[in-house]
Amino acid sequence: MSVLLDAIREVGSPQAQMSLIKTIKARTNDSAFTDMALPVLGLTARPLKETEALLLQLSERSDNIGGQAKLLLGSLVNTLRTREPARSKSLLDELILRLKTDTHEPDTLVTLAALGNTGAPELLPHLAPWLSNTSTPQRSAAVSALRLIPGP
């Protein structure tokens, strides 16, 4: 199975993405398959809007699949930044909104990690409050989220 998924990632064509989207939707409750397939879809060089939509939908889940989808949304922000800046900003805004509305620490930690995947410099003001948070895991996740943001 992983050889096939690697081939789909390498191709990355719209047809390959649509085929994978269809398969993921059909096997959403098969966590072993979804754990392997989501990164293939989310890390493609030219993600379709349908790829983005599926990741947004799955990221609403409160399980590992939801967390993985949220992390991949952060990567999509980074991937789309230069090619489709408006789309990238829209996804970044969605992740920032989720950070503001997360009510459970595990969700907050995943959202901070997803924001870290964006590498977005405009993220700094949104991370600032988390850098002095009283929760050590949240503070650590905020520091880690700085890793891909370009320095001065």
Buried (B, 14 or more C-beta within 10 A) or exposed (E): EEEEBEEBBEEBEBEBBEEBBEBBEEEBEBEEBBEBBBBBBBBBEEBBEBBBEBBBEBBEBEEEBBBBBBBBBBBBBBBBBEEBEEBBBEBBEBBBEBBEEBEEEEBBBBBBBBBBBBBBEEBEEBBEEBBEBEEEEBBBBBBBBBEBBEEE
